[in-house]
Structure formats: C-alpha cells, structure tokens
Amino acid sequence: MKYDFTTVYDRRGMDALAVDALGQPGGFAPGKPKDGFSVIPMWVADMNFATVPTIPAAIIERAQHPLYGYFSTPDAYYQAIIDWQRDRNGVTDLPKEAIGYENGVLGGVMSALGCLAAPGDAVLVHSPTYIGFTRTLESNGYRIIHSPLHRDENGMWRMDFDDMDRLLKQHHIHAAIFCSPHNPCGRVWERWEVERAMEVYRANDVTVISDEIWSDILLNGHKHTPTQSVSEDAQQRTVALYAPSKTFNLAGLVGSYHIIYNKALRDRVLARSEKPHYNEMNVLSMHALLGAYTTEGREWVDELCEVLSGNVNFACDFITRHFPGVQVAKPEGTYMLFLDCTDWCAAHGKTLEDVLHAGWDVGVAWQDGRMFRHPCAIRMNLALPRALVEEAFNRLSAYVFV
C-alpha cells in the first residue's frame, strides 16, 4: 500500500483517555490491565492510524504564518466539500449556500433540534443507540423514543417501519435522528431502506436530522446513500451532518459541517447556532479539511477502507470459529463491532461485567455495550493495525471466551 496502516504509535502523554481508558463515563469503568499486558485501544471511536500526510502538511503550512486572528472562510473550503460529496457520494446538485460549519455533529444535532422541538418533546431514534445521542438529548431535556432495530433471518439489522410509524403517531413526534451508516450496528442502509424510512417520516410530517459522519467508512464494497438524495421531499426535510473528523482521525481538531437545502430550515438552524457565539470555525481545522479532501485523501480513504474490511473480516470469522454463543452481524460500514454476548454468558454462567473485566485484565480495551441500549453487548473498535487486532483476539480466545 502507498500509506502506512501498520505502525503502532505510542499515544501516551498526548491523549491518555484513548490509550489508558481508565474510565468510561456512564458505563463500565475498569482498572489497569494485569502486569505483563499492554493496552490495546479498542473502545473509543477514533483510529490508531496516522492520517493522510496532506493534512499535517496543510496545517504546518498555515501554522507557519504568524497571524492567527479573525479570518473569512475561503471559497476553496466550500468547493472542497462540493467536490468530495460529488466524488464520494454522487451528489451533483450541492450549492455553496447549503453548506454550513458545525463545531461537531452533536452540536449540529442540537442546533437543528432546537429549531424543531422544545424540551419535553419526544424525538425518535433507533436502538441500539449511539451514546452521544442519548446523553445530548437527555441533558437538553428531550424525551427519547426508541424504535428498536431487529435482526432478520440472516442476522442483519433492519428498521421496523411499522413500529416507526406507530411511535411517531402515538407520541406526536415531529423530529427524528437518523444514523447512516448506523453506529453501533454498522449497517450501511440500502437505498430502498432510506426511501422507506423517509416515506414514513414524510407521512408523519417529521423533520430528519441525519448523522452521516461515518459515510466515508465503507467496508467490502458497500455504498452510502445520502439521505437527502432519495427524493425531493427528503432533500427538503433533512438536516444532514458530515465531518472529515471520523474519516481522517481528526476528532481532536474539531470541525464538522451541515448540508441543508431547505432555505427556511437552514435560516432557522443558522440563527440557532449563531446566538450563543460558540459555533466558530477554527482556522487549523479548516485547513485540515482542505488537506483531507484532496486526491491523496481519496486514495488514503480507499486504502483505509480496504484495511478496515480486512480487520472486520478477520474478526468476524474468528468470532464464528472460536467464540460459540457470541453473536455479531458483520458491519458494512464504520470500524466498530457490536458483540451480543447473551447466549455465551448464559451458557457459561457469567455476567457481562465478568466478560468486560476479563478482557480489560488482559489489555483488551473494549466498551460496555449497555450504554447503547443493549442488555448484554460489547462494542469493539477495529481501527488499528492488523497485528494488534490479531493479538487482541488471541488474548480473548486464551483468557476470556474459554
């Protein structure tokens, strides 16, 4: 490969949360591994790969200029997003004015939701549910209504459109959060699924906040369907949120963006986000995006997806062969595995805490899946060099799922 996805980096001293992971707020909080075991970081949703070299090059070039005062967003920023959406997602009608900066996807969710609902109102989300949605909605006083995803006869996670329609009507819901691709289940929704979901939302006069931050992380040839692309109505009733941060491992720089075609909706979201004066672009994160959305960035993402596909294929095959009773649906996007340990725990007389502790004792730093509204699940991050993935699963085979 042209780019490096094999070097194991020591991140200690730079971001101890990601490496040592000594506590997970709101969930299982383990101690340090036993002596002799290094930490393999598999819980926080960022990557352990060096980003594409054009990003630090762009940041360094800008940092060499000694002035860091107020600045205007150049046309190149908007054009980079327009070109990226065209090349990666087939979007050919994206005007500059539909693009707006967001400090983060969750901040964008709240700016949009503040225009659509008041504290105490109900908001529809699917479960298992990304913990960021749960905490953000609850801390701002919204009522979360979960429409559970279900596994079909082939083990694939599916939306229940009838249940969505029932809940929207029952709770008089007019705002929904749609996660595409889905975190933590890893579904890359097929076009017909997005169409059906958006038809349910249309029929119930629901405005949709579509979190598409994972849309570049596609595995084994799967393709992303932008929510706004499936119909004219979907384009007009959707606030879509994207970012280079998940794709290029830039979460620490902060920087996302929205796409809102509907002018009235866009004006309301912009007014909401501008009033607290917090939603201001960082000059270095802007140049990071310009360094990311390049020809080299496209090549890097293609290689990244190939590496992640290999990691996911290895992990799912290993689980099938070595961990009877542990259920996993192979993700089609993201780099997260969502393990259902219900049957394994029942067969071995173990609790989920027992399993989590056993993994952390041998340095497998995975995440309590109960925070995602599943009673006996673990989320695992596979965005790290293959050698570490293999070491982690060998430890799980020798010390945990035995």
Residue pairs with C-beta under 8 A, 6 or more apart in sequence:
1 303
1 306
1 307
2 299
2 303
3 52
3 53
3 299
3 300
3 303
3 304
4 49
4 50
5 49
5 303
5 304
5 307
5 385
5 386
6 385
6 386
6 387
7 50
7 385
8 48
8 384
8 385
8 387
8 388
9 48
9 50
11 18
11 19
11 41
11 48
12 19
12 20
15 252
16 22
17 44
18 41
18 44
18 46
19 39
19 41
20 32
20 39
21 30
21 39
21 41
21 43
21 44
21 365
22 29
22 30
22 31
22 32
23 29
23 30
24 43
24 367
24 368
24 371
26 131
26 135
26 371
27 131
27 367
27 368
27 370
27 371
28 353
28 356
28 367
28 368
28 370
30 356
30 357
30 360
31 360
33 39
33 360
33 361
33 362
33 363
34 361
34 362
37 361
37 362
37 363
37 395
38 363
39 363
39 365
40 363
40 364
40 365
40 384
40 388
40 391
40 392
40 395
41 48
41 365
41 381
41 384
42 364
42 365
42 366
42 367
42 380
42 381
42 382
42 384
42 392
43 365
43 366
43 367
43 379
43 380
43 381
44 367
44 381
45 183
45 246
45 336
45 381
46 246
46 249
46 251
46 381
46 383
47 249
47 335
47 383
47 384
48 383
48 384
48 385
48 388
49 249
49 304
49 307
49 383
49 384
49 385
50 249
51 248
51 249
51 250
51 292
51 300
52 248
52 291
52 292
52 294
52 296
52 297
52 300
53 296
54 291
54 292
54 294
54 296
54 297
55 248
55 250
55 288
55 291
55 292
55 297
56 291
57 291
58 287
58 288
58 290
58 291
59 284
59 287
59 288
59 291
61 287
62 283
62 284
62 287
63 284
68 283
71 283
73 101
73 281
73 286
75 96
76 290
77 286
77 289
77 290
78 96
78 99
79 96
80 289
80 290
80 293
80 294
81 94
81 99
81 242
81 257
81 289
81 293
82 94
82 96
82 99
83 293
84 293
85 91
85 94
85 226
85 242
85 259
86 92
86 94
87 298
88 215
88 216
88 224
88 298
88 301
89 215
89 224
89 226
89 229
90 226
90 229
91 226
91 228
91 229
94 259
95 261
97 266
98 259
98 260
98 261
98 266
99 257
99 258
99 259
100 257
100 258
100 260
100 266
100 269
100 270
100 273
101 255
101 256
101 257
101 279
101 280
101 281
102 108
102 111
102 241
102 243
102 256
102 257
102 258
102 273
102 279
103 254
103 255
103 256
103 278
103 279
103 280
104 243
104 245
104 254
104 256
105 132
105 211
105 213
105 241
105 242
105 243
105 256
106 132
106 133
106 136
107 256
107 273
107 278
107 279
108 209
108 239
108 241
108 256
108 258
108 273
109 133
109 136
109 177
109 209
109 211
109 241
110 136
110 140
111 269
111 272
111 273
111 279
112 207
112 209
112 239
112 258
112 269
112 272
113 123
113 137
113 140
113 142
113 175
113 177
113 209
114 272
115 265
115 268
115 269
115 272
116 174
116 175
116 207
116 209
117 123
117 142
117 174
117 175
119 140
119 141
119 142
120 141
120 142
120 143
121 142
121 143
121 173
121 174
121 175
122 142
122 143
122 144
122 145
122 171
122 172
122 173
123 137
123 142
123 143
123 144
123 145
123 173
123 175
123 176
123 177
124 145
124 147
124 164
124 167
124 168
124 171
124 173
124 175
124 176
124 177
124 206
125 133
125 137
125 144
125 145
125 146
125 147
125 176
125 177
125 179
126 146
126 147
126 148
126 149
126 159
126 178
126 179
126 182
127 146
127 147
127 148
127 149
127 372
127 373
127 374
128 149
128 184
128 185
128 338
128 369
128 372
128 373
128 374
128 377
129 144
129 146
129 372
129 373
130 179
130 183
130 184
130 211
130 372
131 371
131 372
133 144
133 177
133 179
133 211
134 144
134 371
134 373
137 144
138 144
143 171
145 167
145 171
145 173
146 373
147 159
147 160
147 163
147 164
147 167
148 160
148 163
149 157
149 158
149 159
149 160
149 182
149 185
149 187
150 157
150 158
150 160
151 157
151 158
151 329
152 158
155 327
155 329
156 187
156 329
157 182
157 185
157 186
157 187
157 329
158 193
159 189
159 193
159 196
159 197
161 196
161 197
161 200
164 197
164 200
165 200
165 203
165 204
167 173
168 176
168 200
168 201
168 204
168 206
169 204
173 204
173 206
174 204
174 205
174 206
174 207
175 206
175 207
175 209
176 201
176 206
176 207
176 208
176 209
177 208
177 209
177 210
177 211
178 197
178 208
178 209
178 210
178 211
178 227
179 210
179 211
180 188
180 189
180 194
180 210
180 211
180 212
180 214
180 215
180 224
180 225
180 227
181 187
181 188
181 189
181 212
181 214
181 215
181 217
181 218
181 224
181 332
181 333
181 334
182 189
182 333
182 334
183 214
183 334
183 336
184 334
184 336
184 338
184 369
184 372
184 379
185 329
185 331
185 338
186 219
186 329
186 330
186 331
186 332
186 333
186 334
186 336
186 337
186 338
187 331
187 332
187 333
188 218
188 219
188 222
188 223
188 224
188 332
188 333
189 197
189 225
190 225
191 225
191 230
194 225
194 227
194 230
194 234
195 230
195 231
198 208
198 227
198 230
198 231
198 233
198 234
198 237
198 238
200 206
201 207
201 208
201 237
202 233
202 234
202 237
206 237
207 237
207 238
207 239
207 265
208 227
208 234
208 237
208 238
208 239
209 238
209 239
209 241
210 227
210 228
210 238
210 239
210 240
210 241
211 241
212 224
212 226
212 227
212 240
212 241
212 242
213 241
213 242
213 243
213 245
213 246
213 256
214 246
214 333
214 334
215 224
215 226
215 242
215 333
216 224
216 246
216 247
216 301
216 305
217 246
217 247
217 304
217 305
217 308
217 333
217 334
217 335
218 224
218 305
218 332
218 333
219 305
219 308
219 309
219 312
219 331
219 332
219 333
220 309
220 312
220 313
220 332
222 332
222 333
224 333
226 240
227 234
227 238
227 240
228 234
228 235
228 238
228 240
228 259
228 261
229 235
235 261
235 262
236 261
236 262
236 265
237 262
237 265
238 260
238 261
239 258
239 259
239 260
239 265
239 269
240 258
240 259
240 260
241 256
241 257
241 258
241 259
242 256
242 257
242 258
242 259
243 255
243 256
243 257
244 250
244 255
244 288
244 289
244 292
244 293
245 251
245 253
245 254
245 255
245 256
247 292
247 301
247 304
248 288
248 292
248 297
248 300
248 301
250 285
250 288
250 292
253 282
253 284
253 285
253 288
254 282
254 285
255 281
255 282
255 285
255 286
255 288
255 289
258 269
260 266
260 269
273 279
291 297
307 386
308 335
308 382
308 383
310 386
311 335
311 382
311 383
311 384
311 386
311 389
312 330
312 331
312 335
312 337
312 382
313 330
314 386
314 389
314 390
314 393
315 337
315 380
315 382
315 389
315 393
316 328
316 330
316 337
318 393
318 397
319 326
319 328
319 339
319 393
322 393
322 397
322 401
323 344
323 396
323 397
323 401
324 344
325 341
325 343
325 344
325 345
325 346
325 347
325 348
326 339
326 340
326 341
326 343
326 344
326 401
327 339
327 340
327 342
327 343
328 337
328 338
328 339
328 340
329 338
331 337
331 338
335 381
335 382
335 383
336 379
336 380
336 381
336 382
337 379
337 380
337 382
338 369
338 372
338 374
338 377
338 378
338 379
338 380
339 369
339 377
339 378
339 379
339 380
340 374
340 376
340 377
341 352
341 355
341 376
341 377
341 378
342 375
342 376
344 350
344 355
344 401
345 351
345 352
345 354
345 355
345 376
352 368
352 369
352 370
352 375
352 376
352 377
352 378
355 378
355 400
355 401
356 366
356 368
356 378
358 399
358 400
359 365
359 366
359 378
359 395
359 396
359 400
360 366
361 399
362 395
362 396
362 398
362 399
362 400
363 395
364 392
364 395
364 396
364 400
366 378
366 379
366 380
366 381
367 378
367 379
367 380
367 381
368 378
368 379
369 376
369 377
369 378
369 379
370 376
370 377
372 379
382 389
